[in-house]
Amino acid sequence: MTIGQFFLGLIIAGVGFIFVWKTQWIQEFVGYSMWGEKWFGSSRMLYKLIGIVVCIMGVLTMTGLIGGFLNWLVGLIVPSQSA
């Protein structure tokens, strides 16, 4: 983990925090999501969930665990083929 990686993760987590904190402003800026209205009950809930996921990704980046997490996630979707 480098200091640059730490600050990058801090910025990413900060953006996610702003998504959770200022959801109404984000909704006014971006607009309503019909998909979010259908599946989550409101667009604000969708934006909050996106913010939480972005915060988690920021913390994983800060701690240097993002590579292992993404490898695991891609491994679930695309299983490796052993010879």
PyMOL Python script that loads the backbone (N, CA, C, O; Angstrom):
from pymol import cmd

cmd.read_pdbstr("""\
ATOM      1  N   MET A   1       0.843  -1.173   0.000  1.00  0.00           N
ATOM      2  CA  MET A   1       0.000   0.000   0.000  1.00  0.00           C
ATOM      3  C   MET A   1       0.892   1.242   0.000  1.00  0.00           C
ATOM      4  O   MET A   1       1.829   1.348   0.792  1.00  0.00           O
ATOM      5  N   THR A   2       0.595   2.149  -0.875  1.00  0.00           N
ATOM      6  CA  THR A   2       1.345   3.391  -0.950  1.00  0.00           C
ATOM      7  C   THR A   2       0.507   4.537  -0.405  1.00  0.00           C
ATOM      8  O   THR A   2      -0.698   4.396  -0.195  1.00  0.00           O
ATOM      9  N   ILE A   3       1.148   5.658  -0.183  1.00  0.00           N
ATOM     10  CA  ILE A   3       0.440   6.830   0.319  1.00  0.00           C
ATOM     11  C   ILE A   3      -0.531   7.369  -0.730  1.00  0.00           C
ATOM     12  O   ILE A   3      -1.598   7.879  -0.387  1.00  0.00           O
ATOM     13  N   GLY A   4      -0.160   7.256  -2.010  1.00  0.00           N
ATOM     14  CA  GLY A   4      -1.055   7.678  -3.083  1.00  0.00           C
ATOM     15  C   GLY A   4      -2.305   6.817  -3.134  1.00  0.00           C
ATOM     16  O   GLY A   4      -3.406   7.320  -3.359  1.00  0.00           O
ATOM     17  N   GLN A   5      -2.134   5.526  -2.927  1.00  0.00           N
ATOM     18  CA  GLN A   5      -3.266   4.607  -2.905  1.00  0.00           C
ATOM     19  C   GLN A   5      -4.191   4.941  -1.731  1.00  0.00           C
ATOM     20  O   GLN A   5      -5.414   4.873  -1.856  1.00  0.00           O
ATOM     21  N   PHE A   6      -3.600   5.300  -0.599  1.00  0.00           N
ATOM     22  CA  PHE A   6      -4.394   5.675   0.567  1.00  0.00           C
ATOM     23  C   PHE A   6      -5.240   6.911   0.278  1.00  0.00           C
ATOM     24  O   PHE A   6      -6.436   6.930   0.571  1.00  0.00           O
ATOM     25  N   PHE A   7      -4.618   7.945  -0.298  1.00  0.00           N
ATOM     26  CA  PHE A   7      -5.363   9.171  -0.581  1.00  0.00           C
ATOM     27  C   PHE A   7      -6.406   8.976  -1.674  1.00  0.00           C
ATOM     28  O   PHE A   7      -7.477   9.580  -1.619  1.00  0.00           O
ATOM     29  N   LEU A   8      -6.110   8.142  -2.665  1.00  0.00           N
ATOM     30  CA  LEU A   8      -7.097   7.826  -3.695  1.00  0.00           C
ATOM     31  C   LEU A   8      -8.313   7.142  -3.072  1.00  0.00           C
ATOM     32  O   LEU A   8      -9.451   7.473  -3.403  1.00  0.00           O
ATOM     33  N   GLY A   9      -8.073   6.196  -2.178  1.00  0.00           N
ATOM     34  CA  GLY A   9      -9.166   5.526  -1.485  1.00  0.00           C
ATOM     35  C   GLY A   9      -9.951   6.487  -0.610  1.00  0.00           C
ATOM     36  O   GLY A   9     -11.170   6.363  -0.488  1.00  0.00           O
ATOM     37  N   LEU A  10      -9.263   7.443  -0.001  1.00  0.00           N
ATOM     38  CA  LEU A  10      -9.930   8.445   0.824  1.00  0.00           C
ATOM     39  C   LEU A  10     -10.844   9.320  -0.026  1.00  0.00           C
ATOM     40  O   LEU A  10     -11.954   9.647   0.393  1.00  0.00           O
ATOM     41  N   ILE A  11     -10.392   9.697  -1.206  1.00  0.00           N
ATOM     42  CA  ILE A  11     -11.220  10.505  -2.117  1.00  0.00           C
ATOM     43  C   ILE A  11     -12.439   9.695  -2.587  1.00  0.00           C
ATOM     44  O   ILE A  11     -13.552  10.219  -2.631  1.00  0.00           O
ATOM     45  N   ILE A  12     -12.230   8.434  -2.932  1.00  0.00           N
ATOM     46  CA  ILE A  12     -13.337   7.584  -3.379  1.00  0.00           C
ATOM     47  C   ILE A  12     -14.356   7.416  -2.262  1.00  0.00           C
ATOM     48  O   ILE A  12     -15.559   7.523  -2.502  1.00  0.00           O
ATOM     49  N   ALA A  13     -13.893   7.155  -1.046  1.00  0.00           N
ATOM     50  CA  ALA A  13     -14.814   7.012   0.085  1.00  0.00           C
ATOM     51  C   ALA A  13     -15.537   8.324   0.360  1.00  0.00           C
ATOM     52  O   ALA A  13     -16.708   8.314   0.739  1.00  0.00           O
ATOM     53  N   GLY A  14     -14.861   9.451   0.176  1.00  0.00           N
ATOM     54  CA  GLY A  14     -15.498  10.750   0.365  1.00  0.00           C
ATOM     55  C   GLY A  14     -16.610  10.991  -0.642  1.00  0.00           C
ATOM     56  O   GLY A  14     -17.661  11.528  -0.294  1.00  0.00           O
ATOM     57  N   VAL A  15     -16.383  10.597  -1.884  1.00  0.00           N
ATOM     58  CA  VAL A  15     -17.431  10.736  -2.906  1.00  0.00           C
ATOM     59  C   VAL A  15     -18.629   9.859  -2.547  1.00  0.00           C
ATOM     60  O   VAL A  15     -19.774  10.285  -2.698  1.00  0.00           O
ATOM     61  N   GLY A  16     -18.379   8.656  -2.078  1.00  0.00           N
ATOM     62  CA  GLY A  16     -19.470   7.785  -1.646  1.00  0.00           C
ATOM     63  C   GLY A  16     -20.228   8.362  -0.470  1.00  0.00           C
ATOM     64  O   GLY A  16     -21.453   8.261  -0.404  1.00  0.00           O
ATOM     65  N   PHE A  17     -19.497   8.973   0.468  1.00  0.00           N
ATOM     66  CA  PHE A  17     -20.141   9.613   1.612  1.00  0.00           C
ATOM     67  C   PHE A  17     -21.038  10.766   1.166  1.00  0.00           C
ATOM     68  O   PHE A  17     -22.134  10.943   1.698  1.00  0.00           O
ATOM     69  N   ILE A  18     -20.582  11.538   0.205  1.00  0.00           N
ATOM     70  CA  ILE A  18     -21.402  12.641  -0.309  1.00  0.00           C
ATOM     71  C   ILE A  18     -22.664  12.102  -0.975  1.00  0.00           C
ATOM     72  O   ILE A  18     -23.727  12.714  -0.859  1.00  0.00           O
ATOM     73  N   PHE A  19     -22.568  10.967  -1.669  1.00  0.00           N
ATOM     74  CA  PHE A  19     -23.753  10.354  -2.270  1.00  0.00           C
ATOM     75  C   PHE A  19     -24.778   9.976  -1.201  1.00  0.00           C
ATOM     76  O   PHE A  19     -25.981  10.123  -1.415  1.00  0.00           O
ATOM     77  N   VAL A  20     -24.307   9.494  -0.057  1.00  0.00           N
ATOM     78  CA  VAL A  20     -25.227   9.114   1.013  1.00  0.00           C
ATOM     79  C   VAL A  20     -25.747  10.343   1.741  1.00  0.00           C
ATOM     80  O   VAL A  20     -26.923  10.395   2.104  1.00  0.00           O
ATOM     81  N   TRP A  21     -24.891  11.327   1.960  1.00  0.00           N
ATOM     82  CA  TRP A  21     -25.237  12.501   2.755  1.00  0.00           C
ATOM     83  C   TRP A  21     -26.141  13.468   1.999  1.00  0.00           C
ATOM     84  O   TRP A  21     -27.121  13.956   2.562  1.00  0.00           O
ATOM     85  N   LYS A  22     -25.838  13.748   0.759  1.00  0.00           N
ATOM     86  CA  LYS A  22     -26.558  14.739  -0.053  1.00  0.00           C
ATOM     87  C   LYS A  22     -27.374  14.057  -1.151  1.00  0.00           C
ATOM     88  O   LYS A  22     -27.278  14.425  -2.322  1.00  0.00           O
ATOM     89  N   THR A  23     -28.163  13.079  -0.774  1.00  0.00           N
ATOM     90  CA  THR A  23     -28.920  12.309  -1.745  1.00  0.00           C
ATOM     91  C   THR A  23     -29.939  13.162  -2.495  1.00  0.00           C
ATOM     92  O   THR A  23     -30.126  12.995  -3.701  1.00  0.00           O
ATOM     93  N   GLN A  24     -30.593  14.066  -1.789  1.00  0.00           N
ATOM     94  CA  GLN A  24     -31.597  14.914  -2.437  1.00  0.00           C
ATOM     95  C   GLN A  24     -30.958  15.784  -3.519  1.00  0.00           C
ATOM     96  O   GLN A  24     -31.518  15.944  -4.603  1.00  0.00           O
ATOM     97  N   TRP A  25     -29.792  16.342  -3.223  1.00  0.00           N
ATOM     98  CA  TRP A  25     -29.100  17.173  -4.210  1.00  0.00           C
ATOM     99  C   TRP A  25     -28.681  16.331  -5.416  1.00  0.00           C
ATOM    100  O   TRP A  25     -28.801  16.770  -6.560  1.00  0.00           O
ATOM    101  N   ILE A  26     -28.191  15.121  -5.152  1.00  0.00           N
ATOM    102  CA  ILE A  26     -27.797  14.224  -6.252  1.00  0.00           C
ATOM    103  C   ILE A  26     -29.019  13.915  -7.124  1.00  0.00           C
ATOM    104  O   ILE A  26     -28.923  13.909  -8.351  1.00  0.00           O
ATOM    105  N   GLN A  27     -30.156  13.663  -6.493  1.00  0.00           N
ATOM    106  CA  GLN A  27     -31.365  13.348  -7.252  1.00  0.00           C
ATOM    107  C   GLN A  27     -31.816  14.543  -8.079  1.00  0.00           C
ATOM    108  O   GLN A  27     -32.252  14.373  -9.218  1.00  0.00           O
ATOM    109  N   GLU A  28     -31.721  15.738  -7.531  1.00  0.00           N
ATOM    110  CA  GLU A  28     -32.092  16.927  -8.294  1.00  0.00           C
ATOM    111  C   GLU A  28     -31.142  17.157  -9.462  1.00  0.00           C
ATOM    112  O   GLU A  28     -31.561  17.617 -10.524  1.00  0.00           O
ATOM    113  N   PHE A  29     -29.863  16.838  -9.269  1.00  0.00           N
ATOM    114  CA  PHE A  29     -28.855  17.049 -10.304  1.00  0.00           C
ATOM    115  C   PHE A  29     -28.958  15.991 -11.405  1.00  0.00           C
ATOM    116  O   PHE A  29     -28.936  16.321 -12.591  1.00  0.00           O
ATOM    117  N   VAL A  30     -29.069  14.724 -11.013  1.00  0.00           N
ATOM    118  CA  VAL A  30     -29.067  13.624 -11.966  1.00  0.00           C
ATOM    119  C   VAL A  30     -30.476  13.335 -12.476  1.00  0.00           C
ATOM    120  O   VAL A  30     -30.663  13.042 -13.657  1.00  0.00           O
ATOM    121  N   GLY A  31     -31.453  13.414 -11.600  1.00  0.00           N
ATOM    122  CA  GLY A  31     -32.825  13.122 -11.979  1.00  0.00           C
ATOM    123  C   GLY A  31     -33.298  11.811 -11.404  1.00  0.00           C
ATOM    124  O   GLY A  31     -32.551  11.108 -10.723  1.00  0.00           O
ATOM    125  N   TYR A  32     -34.539  11.490 -11.681  1.00  0.00           N
ATOM    126  CA  TYR A  32     -35.142  10.260 -11.184  1.00  0.00           C
ATOM    127  C   TYR A  32     -34.714   9.077 -12.039  1.00  0.00           C
ATOM    128  O   TYR A  32     -34.429   9.214 -13.229  1.00  0.00           O
ATOM    129  N   SER A  33     -34.679   7.929 -11.413  1.00  0.00           N
ATOM    130  CA  SER A  33     -34.366   6.687 -12.102  1.00  0.00           C
ATOM    131  C   SER A  33     -35.588   5.790 -12.038  1.00  0.00           C
ATOM    132  O   SER A  33     -35.983   5.352 -10.958  1.00  0.00           O
ATOM    133  N   MET A  34     -36.183   5.518 -13.173  1.00  0.00           N
ATOM    134  CA  MET A  34     -37.364   4.659 -13.189  1.00  0.00           C
ATOM    135  C   MET A  34     -37.028   3.248 -12.705  1.00  0.00           C
ATOM    136  O   MET A  34     -37.846   2.603 -12.049  1.00  0.00           O
ATOM    137  N   TRP A  35     -35.833   2.773 -13.029  1.00  0.00           N
ATOM    138  CA  TRP A  35     -35.403   1.464 -12.560  1.00  0.00           C
ATOM    139  C   TRP A  35     -35.274   1.465 -11.042  1.00  0.00           C
ATOM    140  O   TRP A  35     -35.691   0.511 -10.385  1.00  0.00           O
ATOM    141  N   GLY A  36     -34.699   2.529 -10.481  1.00  0.00           N
ATOM    142  CA  GLY A  36     -34.586   2.646  -9.031  1.00  0.00           C
ATOM    143  C   GLY A  36     -35.935   2.766  -8.360  1.00  0.00           C
ATOM    144  O   GLY A  36     -36.145   2.213  -7.280  1.00  0.00           O
ATOM    145  N   GLU A  37     -36.853   3.482  -8.988  1.00  0.00           N
ATOM    146  CA  GLU A  37     -38.202   3.612  -8.443  1.00  0.00           C
ATOM    147  C   GLU A  37     -38.900   2.251  -8.413  1.00  0.00           C
ATOM    148  O   GLU A  37     -39.624   1.939  -7.467  1.00  0.00           O
ATOM    149  N   LYS A  38     -38.679   1.450  -9.445  1.00  0.00           N
ATOM    150  CA  LYS A  38     -39.338   0.151  -9.530  1.00  0.00           C
ATOM    151  C   LYS A  38     -38.767  -0.845  -8.527  1.00  0.00           C
ATOM    152  O   LYS A  38     -39.523  -1.517  -7.825  1.00  0.00           O
ATOM    153  N   TRP A  39     -37.436  -0.948  -8.451  1.00  0.00           N
ATOM    154  CA  TRP A  39     -36.810  -2.004  -7.665  1.00  0.00           C
ATOM    155  C   TRP A  39     -36.498  -1.620  -6.228  1.00  0.00           C
ATOM    156  O   TRP A  39     -36.464  -2.495  -5.363  1.00  0.00           O
ATOM    157  N   PHE A  40     -36.268  -0.341  -5.942  1.00  0.00           N
ATOM    158  CA  PHE A  40     -35.885   0.077  -4.593  1.00  0.00           C
ATOM    159  C   PHE A  40     -36.923   0.964  -3.924  1.00  0.00           C
ATOM    160  O   PHE A  40     -36.746   1.339  -2.764  1.00  0.00           O
ATOM    161  N   GLY A  41     -37.995   1.309  -4.618  1.00  0.00           N
ATOM    162  CA  GLY A  41     -39.037   2.127  -4.043  1.00  0.00           C
ATOM    163  C   GLY A  41     -38.837   3.614  -4.255  1.00  0.00           C
ATOM    164  O   GLY A  41     -39.805   4.374  -4.275  1.00  0.00           O
ATOM    165  N   SER A  42     -37.594   4.039  -4.415  1.00  0.00           N
ATOM    166  CA  SER A  42     -37.318   5.451  -4.691  1.00  0.00           C
ATOM    167  C   SER A  42     -35.914   5.573  -5.287  1.00  0.00           C
ATOM    168  O   SER A  42     -35.050   4.722  -5.080  1.00  0.00           O
ATOM    169  N   SER A  43     -35.724   6.639  -6.019  1.00  0.00           N
ATOM    170  CA  SER A  43     -34.407   6.889  -6.601  1.00  0.00           C
ATOM    171  C   SER A  43     -33.387   7.210  -5.513  1.00  0.00           C
ATOM    172  O   SER A  43     -32.209   6.877  -5.643  1.00  0.00           O
ATOM    173  N   ARG A  44     -33.838   7.852  -4.449  1.00  0.00           N
ATOM    174  CA  ARG A  44     -32.910   8.195  -3.368  1.00  0.00           C
ATOM    175  C   ARG A  44     -32.310   6.956  -2.732  1.00  0.00           C
ATOM    176  O   ARG A  44     -31.128   6.947  -2.388  1.00  0.00           O
ATOM    177  N   MET A  45     -33.111   5.904  -2.572  1.00  0.00           N
ATOM    178  CA  MET A  45     -32.580   4.662  -2.004  1.00  0.00           C
ATOM    179  C   MET A  45     -31.515   4.072  -2.922  1.00  0.00           C
ATOM    180  O   MET A  45     -30.499   3.567  -2.445  1.00  0.00           O
ATOM    181  N   LEU A  46     -31.737   4.132  -4.233  1.00  0.00           N
ATOM    182  CA  LEU A  46     -30.738   3.657  -5.186  1.00  0.00           C
ATOM    183  C   LEU A  46     -29.445   4.455  -5.049  1.00  0.00           C
ATOM    184  O   LEU A  46     -28.360   3.874  -5.026  1.00  0.00           O
ATOM    185  N   TYR A  47     -29.549   5.783  -4.959  1.00  0.00           N
ATOM    186  CA  TYR A  47     -28.359   6.614  -4.837  1.00  0.00           C
ATOM    187  C   TYR A  47     -27.638   6.369  -3.514  1.00  0.00           C
ATOM    188  O   TYR A  47     -26.409   6.426  -3.463  1.00  0.00           O
ATOM    189  N   LYS A  48     -28.377   6.102  -2.458  1.00  0.00           N
ATOM    190  CA  LYS A  48     -27.742   5.780  -1.174  1.00  0.00           C
ATOM    191  C   LYS A  48     -26.987   4.452  -1.254  1.00  0.00           C
ATOM    192  O   LYS A  48     -25.875   4.335  -0.740  1.00  0.00           O
ATOM    193  N   LEU A  49     -27.593   3.455  -1.898  1.00  0.00           N
ATOM    194  CA  LEU A  49     -26.916   2.166  -2.038  1.00  0.00           C
ATOM    195  C   LEU A  49     -25.663   2.281  -2.901  1.00  0.00           C
ATOM    196  O   LEU A  49     -24.645   1.653  -2.613  1.00  0.00           O
ATOM    197  N   ILE A  50     -25.742   3.085  -3.956  1.00  0.00           N
ATOM    198  CA  ILE A  50     -24.551   3.330  -4.775  1.00  0.00           C
ATOM    199  C   ILE A  50     -23.473   3.993  -3.927  1.00  0.00           C
ATOM    200  O   ILE A  50     -22.300   3.633  -4.027  1.00  0.00           O
ATOM    201  N   GLY A  51     -23.854   4.954  -3.097  1.00  0.00           N
ATOM    202  CA  GLY A  51     -22.900   5.627  -2.223  1.00  0.00           C
ATOM    203  C   GLY A  51     -22.254   4.683  -1.233  1.00  0.00           C
ATOM    204  O   GLY A  51     -21.056   4.790  -0.974  1.00  0.00           O
ATOM    205  N   ILE A  52     -23.018   3.763  -0.676  1.00  0.00           N
ATOM    206  CA  ILE A  52     -22.459   2.792   0.273  1.00  0.00           C
ATOM    207  C   ILE A  52     -21.462   1.877  -0.427  1.00  0.00           C
ATOM    208  O   ILE A  52     -20.397   1.592   0.121  1.00  0.00           O
ATOM    209  N   VAL A  53     -21.792   1.418  -1.623  1.00  0.00           N
ATOM    210  CA  VAL A  53     -20.866   0.557  -2.379  1.00  0.00           C
ATOM    211  C   VAL A  53     -19.588   1.320  -2.721  1.00  0.00           C
ATOM    212  O   VAL A  53     -18.492   0.765  -2.638  1.00  0.00           O
ATOM    213  N   VAL A  54     -19.725   2.594  -3.105  1.00  0.00           N
ATOM    214  CA  VAL A  54     -18.542   3.404  -3.422  1.00  0.00           C
ATOM    215  C   VAL A  54     -17.689   3.601  -2.166  1.00  0.00           C
ATOM    216  O   VAL A  54     -16.461   3.558  -2.247  1.00  0.00           O
ATOM    217  N   CYS A  55     -18.317   3.815  -1.012  1.00  0.00           N
ATOM    218  CA  CYS A  55     -17.558   3.944   0.245  1.00  0.00           C
ATOM    219  C   CYS A  55     -16.778   2.672   0.552  1.00  0.00           C
ATOM    220  O   CYS A  55     -15.610   2.735   0.937  1.00  0.00           O
ATOM    221  N   ILE A  56     -17.412   1.533   0.383  1.00  0.00           N
ATOM    222  CA  ILE A  56     -16.737   0.258   0.639  1.00  0.00           C
ATOM    223  C   ILE A  56     -15.561   0.083  -0.315  1.00  0.00           C
ATOM    224  O   ILE A  56     -14.489  -0.362   0.095  1.00  0.00           O
ATOM    225  N   MET A  57     -15.755   0.429  -1.580  1.00  0.00           N
ATOM    226  CA  MET A  57     -14.644   0.338  -2.538  1.00  0.00           C
ATOM    227  C   MET A  57     -13.507   1.290  -2.146  1.00  0.00           C
ATOM    228  O   MET A  57     -12.334   0.949  -2.293  1.00  0.00           O
ATOM    229  N   GLY A  58     -13.851   2.472  -1.652  1.00  0.00           N
ATOM    230  CA  GLY A  58     -12.824   3.411  -1.205  1.00  0.00           C
ATOM    231  C   GLY A  58     -12.023   2.875  -0.036  1.00  0.00           C
ATOM    232  O   GLY A  58     -10.801   3.015  -0.006  1.00  0.00           O
ATOM    233  N   VAL A  59     -12.698   2.258   0.932  1.00  0.00           N
ATOM    234  CA  VAL A  59     -11.994   1.681   2.077  1.00  0.00           C
ATOM    235  C   VAL A  59     -11.117   0.522   1.632  1.00  0.00           C
ATOM    236  O   VAL A  59      -9.995   0.370   2.115  1.00  0.00           O
ATOM    237  N   LEU A  60     -11.623  -0.299   0.712  1.00  0.00           N
ATOM    238  CA  LEU A  60     -10.798  -1.396   0.193  1.00  0.00           C
ATOM    239  C   LEU A  60      -9.571  -0.863  -0.547  1.00  0.00           C
ATOM    240  O   LEU A  60      -8.497  -1.460  -0.476  1.00  0.00           O
ATOM    241  N   THR A  61      -9.725   0.248  -1.249  1.00  0.00           N
ATOM    242  CA  THR A  61      -8.583   0.853  -1.935  1.00  0.00           C
ATOM    243  C   THR A  61      -7.584   1.408  -0.927  1.00  0.00           C
ATOM    244  O   THR A  61      -6.375   1.250  -1.093  1.00  0.00           O
ATOM    245  N   MET A  62      -8.093   2.058   0.119  1.00  0.00           N
ATOM    246  CA  MET A  62      -7.206   2.626   1.144  1.00  0.00           C
ATOM    247  C   MET A  62      -6.371   1.555   1.830  1.00  0.00           C
ATOM    248  O   MET A  62      -5.199   1.779   2.131  1.00  0.00           O
ATOM    249  N   THR A  63      -6.965   0.392   2.078  1.00  0.00           N
ATOM    250  CA  THR A  63      -6.260  -0.660   2.800  1.00  0.00           C
ATOM    251  C   THR A  63      -5.471  -1.594   1.891  1.00  0.00           C
ATOM    252  O   THR A  63      -4.754  -2.470   2.374  1.00  0.00           O
ATOM    253  N   GLY A  64      -5.599  -1.411   0.579  1.00  0.00           N
ATOM    254  CA  GLY A  64      -4.842  -2.242  -0.348  1.00  0.00           C
ATOM    255  C   GLY A  64      -5.492  -3.592  -0.608  1.00  0.00           C
ATOM    256  O   GLY A  64      -4.836  -4.491  -1.134  1.00  0.00           O
ATOM    257  N   LEU A  65      -6.753  -3.758  -0.257  1.00  0.00           N
ATOM    258  CA  LEU A  65      -7.441  -5.031  -0.433  1.00  0.00           C
ATOM    259  C   LEU A  65      -8.301  -5.084  -1.690  1.00  0.00           C
ATOM    260  O   LEU A  65      -8.959  -6.093  -1.944  1.00  0.00           O
ATOM    261  N   ILE A  66      -8.306  -4.018  -2.475  1.00  0.00           N
ATOM    262  CA  ILE A  66      -9.194  -3.938  -3.634  1.00  0.00           C
ATOM    263  C   ILE A  66      -8.834  -4.989  -4.695  1.00  0.00           C
ATOM    264  O   ILE A  66      -9.727  -5.544  -5.335  1.00  0.00           O
ATOM    265  N   GLY A  67      -7.556  -5.263  -4.885  1.00  0.00           N
ATOM    266  CA  GLY A  67      -7.133  -6.232  -5.895  1.00  0.00           C
ATOM    267  C   GLY A  67      -7.640  -7.631  -5.584  1.00  0.00           C
ATOM    268  O   GLY A  67      -8.169  -8.312  -6.462  1.00  0.00           O
ATOM    269  N   GLY A  68      -7.480  -8.060  -4.338  1.00  0.00           N
ATOM    270  CA  GLY A  68      -7.965  -9.375  -3.935  1.00  0.00           C
ATOM    271  C   GLY A  68      -9.472  -9.485  -4.017  1.00  0.00           C
ATOM    272  O   GLY A  68     -10.009 -10.520  -4.411  1.00  0.00           O
ATOM    273  N   PHE A  69     -10.162  -8.396  -3.637  1.00  0.00           N
ATOM    274  CA  PHE A  69     -11.619  -8.401  -3.697  1.00  0.00           C
ATOM    275  C   PHE A  69     -12.099  -8.497  -5.139  1.00  0.00           C
ATOM    276  O   PHE A  69     -13.010  -9.270  -5.436  1.00  0.00           O
ATOM    277  N   LEU A  70     -11.501  -7.726  -6.033  1.00  0.00           N
ATOM    278  CA  LEU A  70     -11.925  -7.769  -7.435  1.00  0.00           C
ATOM    279  C   LEU A  70     -11.603  -9.118  -8.071  1.00  0.00           C
ATOM    280  O   LEU A  70     -12.383  -9.623  -8.878  1.00  0.00           O
ATOM    281  N   ASN A  71     -10.453  -9.709  -7.711  1.00  0.00           N
ATOM    282  CA  ASN A  71     -10.134 -11.054  -8.210  1.00  0.00           C
ATOM    283  C   ASN A  71     -11.168 -12.064  -7.746  1.00  0.00           C
ATOM    284  O   ASN A  71     -11.591 -12.922  -8.521  1.00  0.00           O
ATOM    285  N   TRP A  72     -11.579 -11.967  -6.483  1.00  0.00           N
ATOM    286  CA  TRP A  72     -12.600 -12.864  -5.951  1.00  0.00           C
ATOM    287  C   TRP A  72     -13.934 -12.650  -6.674  1.00  0.00           C
ATOM    288  O   TRP A  72     -14.606 -13.613  -7.043  1.00  0.00           O
ATOM    289  N   LEU A  73     -14.309 -11.388  -6.873  1.00  0.00           N
ATOM    290  CA  LEU A  73     -15.580 -11.076  -7.513  1.00  0.00           C
ATOM    291  C   LEU A  73     -15.612 -11.560  -8.957  1.00  0.00           C
ATOM    292  O   LEU A  73     -16.604 -12.148  -9.389  1.00  0.00           O
ATOM    293  N   VAL A  74     -14.554 -11.324  -9.697  1.00  0.00           N
ATOM    294  CA  VAL A  74     -14.484 -11.796 -11.072  1.00  0.00           C
ATOM    295  C   VAL A  74     -14.422 -13.308 -11.112  1.00  0.00           C
ATOM    296  O   VAL A  74     -14.951 -13.924 -12.038  1.00  0.00           O
ATOM    297  N   GLY A  75     -13.782 -13.921 -10.121  1.00  0.00           N
ATOM    298  CA  GLY A  75     -13.725 -15.384 -10.054  1.00  0.00           C
ATOM    299  C   GLY A  75     -15.090 -16.013  -9.850  1.00  0.00           C
ATOM    300  O   GLY A  75     -15.334 -17.133 -10.297  1.00  0.00           O
ATOM    301  N   LEU A  76     -15.981 -15.301  -9.178  1.00  0.00           N
ATOM    302  CA  LEU A  76     -17.345 -15.803  -9.030  1.00  0.00           C
ATOM    303  C   LEU A  76     -18.104 -15.770 -10.349  1.00  0.00           C
ATOM    304  O   LEU A  76     -18.892 -16.666 -10.653  1.00  0.00           O
ATOM    305  N   ILE A  77     -17.852 -14.722 -11.125  1.00  0.00           N
ATOM    306  CA  ILE A  77     -18.569 -14.545 -12.377  1.00  0.00           C
ATOM    307  C   ILE A  77     -17.977 -15.409 -13.481  1.00  0.00           C
ATOM    308  O   ILE A  77     -18.705 -16.066 -14.226  1.00  0.00           O
ATOM    309  N   VAL A  78     -16.638 -15.403 -13.581  1.00  0.00           N
ATOM    310  CA  VAL A  78     -15.940 -16.154 -14.617  1.00  0.00           C
ATOM    311  C   VAL A  78     -15.017 -17.156 -13.916  1.00  0.00           C
ATOM    312  O   VAL A  78     -13.889 -16.810 -13.565  1.00  0.00           O
ATOM    313  N   PRO A  79     -15.482 -18.385 -13.709  1.00  0.00           N
ATOM    314  CA  PRO A  79     -14.636 -19.358 -13.015  1.00  0.00           C
ATOM    315  C   PRO A  79     -13.420 -19.746 -13.836  1.00  0.00           C
ATOM    316  O   PRO A  79     -13.489 -19.829 -15.063  1.00  0.00           O
ATOM    317  N   SER A  80     -12.306 -19.985 -13.158  1.00  0.00           N
ATOM    318  CA  SER A  80     -11.094 -20.385 -13.852  1.00  0.00           C
ATOM    319  C   SER A  80     -11.217 -21.813 -14.340  1.00  0.00           C
ATOM    320  O   SER A  80     -11.870 -22.648 -13.715  1.00  0.00           O
ATOM    321  N   GLN A  81     -10.582 -22.076 -15.459  1.00  0.00           N
ATOM    322  CA  GLN A  81     -10.620 -23.412 -16.035  1.00  0.00           C
ATOM    323  C   GLN A  81      -9.284 -24.094 -15.807  1.00  0.00           C
ATOM    324  O   GLN A  81      -8.251 -23.624 -16.283  1.00  0.00           O
ATOM    325  N   SER A  82      -9.306 -25.176 -15.096  1.00  0.00           N
ATOM    326  CA  SER A  82      -8.091 -25.938 -14.839  1.00  0.00           C
ATOM    327  C   SER A  82      -7.914 -26.981 -15.926  1.00  0.00           C
ATOM    328  O   SER A  82      -8.883 -27.563 -16.412  1.00  0.00           O
ATOM    329  N   ALA A  83      -6.662 -27.210 -16.300  1.00  0.00           N
ATOM    330  CA  ALA A  83      -6.397 -28.185 -17.376  1.00  0.00           C
ATOM    331  C   ALA A  83      -6.382 -29.589 -16.863  1.00  0.00           C
ATOM    332  O   ALA A  83      -6.174 -30.526 -17.634  1.00  0.00           O
TER     333      ALA A  83
END
""", "prot")
cmd.dss("prot")
cmd.show_as("cartoon", "prot")
cmd.util.cbc("prot")
cmd.orient("prot")
